[in-house]
Amino acid sequence: MTLFARFLLAGLLVSVAAHAQTTPAATPAPLLTPPNAAVAAKAAQFTGAPASKAHYRAVYQLDNDDPKLISKTLHNMLNALNDPRLKGKLELELVAFSGGTVVFKKDQPYEADVLALQQAGVVLAQCQNSMNAYKLTRADMLPYISVVPTGNGELIIRQAEGWALVHP
C-alpha cells in the first residue's frame, strides 16, 4: 500500500470515529398505548367546538368547473348555514372566478342551490375578469349576483378583514 493510500485510510478512520462520538444513538420510537377510559369517554361525548363568538364570517372560493366540486361547495355552504351552533351568527360569501364562473350562469343545474344561498343572505360575488375572459355579460348571469373587479382581490380583502377562507 502506498504512503498516500495509508494516509487516506487513516483520515477516513479518524473521520468515522469522530462522527460516532458526536452523533447520538438513535432512540426507539415511543410505544403507543390506547387511551385510558376517561379520555375515551370525553372523546365520545365531544359534539364539536362551541361557537362562543357573536359573529362568524367565511368566504368560499370556487374556481373550478367540476360539477362534483361545485355541488360539494354549495352543499357545504348550506350545511354551514344549518349548523345549530352558527344559527344567527354566520355571514357567508361565495366568490366565483375562473372555471367556477359557470355556477352563476343562467340555465345551469346549480340554480336552485344558488338561489337558496341568496335567499339565506349569502353574498354571491362573481369576478368581472373571468366574465370578460369567457365573453359573458350580466345578461348571461343570474340576476341576483354581485360582480367584483377580481375574485382574487375579493379573497385578499376578505382574508385581511378576518374572514375564514374555505376552498373545498
N, C-alpha and C positions, 0 to 999 in steps of 0.2 A: 504494500500500500504506500502510495506516495505521501510525502510530507503534507502536501495540500489536501489530500483526501482525509488524512488523520485530523488535520486542523478543522476541516468542515464537519467531520463526525463529532469531534469534541464540542464544537459550537452547538450542534443540534442537540446533543445530550444535555448541555447546560440549559438550553432554552426549554426543553421538555421538563426538566427538574424545576426550573423557576416557575413555569406555568402551573405545575402540580402543587406547588407550595402556595400560590396566590389565588387559585381557583377553589372555592368551597365545594365540598362534595354535594352532589345532588341529594335533596331531601325527598323522601317519598311523599306522594300526594296524600292529604288527609283522608281518612276513611269517612264516607258519608253515612250518616245514621238516619233512620226515619224520625220524623218529628215526634215530639212527645205528645201525649193526649191533650194537654191544654192548648198547645199550639194548633193541633189539628182541629180541635173544637172551635177555636177562634176563627180559623180559616173557613170552616164550614158555615159559620154564621155571617161572614162578610157579604154585604149586599151592595157593595160599591162605595166609592168615595162620597162623602157628604158634600152637598152643594151649599157651602156656608157663605158664599158671596151673594150680594144682592143682584148682581148682573153679570152675565157671561156673553162673550161675543166671539163668533167663529166665522171665518171666511173659507169657503170651499173653492178649490181650484179645479177647473175642468178644462183640460187642454188636449183631449183625445176623443176621437170619433168612434171608438169601440162601443157598440151598443151595450155590451155587458157592463163595461166600466161606467157608462153614462147612467144606466139603470141603478147600478150599485151606489153611485154618488147621490142620486136623487132619493133613493130609499134610505141611505144613511142620514140624509138631512131630515127626512120625515121622522125617522126613528129618534133623532136628537130632539126634535120638536115635541115628541110624545113621551120623552123621558120624564117620569113624575118628579124627579129631583130638580129638573130645569124648568118646569112649568112656570110661566110668567117671568122668567129670569133670563131668557135666551134671545139673543139677536143674531140672525144669520144673514150671510150674503153669499151668493153663488156668482163667481167670476168665470165667464166662459171666453176662451180665446183659442186660436189655432184650430185644431180639429174639433174641439169642444163647441165651436160656434153652431154646429148642427143642432144642438139641444134647444136653441131659441128660434130656429127657423119654423115657419108655419108648416102645417101638414106633416108633422113628424110624430112618431109613436110615443114621444115623451110628453106631449102637450098636456095631458090630464095631470100628470105628476108636477109639471112645471106650474100649471095653474093652481094646484093645491098648495104649492110652496108660496106662490104670490099671495094667495088668499090668507095664508098664515102669517103674512107680514115679512117674508124673506125678500131682501133686495136682490134683484136679478140684474147683473151687470154684464154687458156684452162689450168686448173690445172692438173699437172702431177700426183699428189697423187690420184686424182679422176680417172684418166685414169687407174692407177695401180689397184685401188680398183675394177673397173669394168672390169679389164683384157683387156683393149683396147691398141692398138698400134697406132703409127702415120698412119699406113696404113688404119686403121678403120675410121680415121678422115678426115675432109675436108682438102685439101692440102694447103690452104691459111691461116690457122690459126697459131697462135704462141702458144707455150707451156711454162708455167711458173712453177716454182717448187711447189708453193702452191697458191691457189686462195685467201685465207685469207691474206697471205703475200703480194700479189699484191694489195689488197684493202687497207691494212695498209700503204704501201708505198705511194700509190696514195693519200690517205687522208692526209698524212703528207706533201705531196708536194702541197697541197691546192686544190686538185680535189674535186668536189662535188660528193658525193656518192648517187646514185639513186638505190633504191631497190623496184621496183614495187610490 
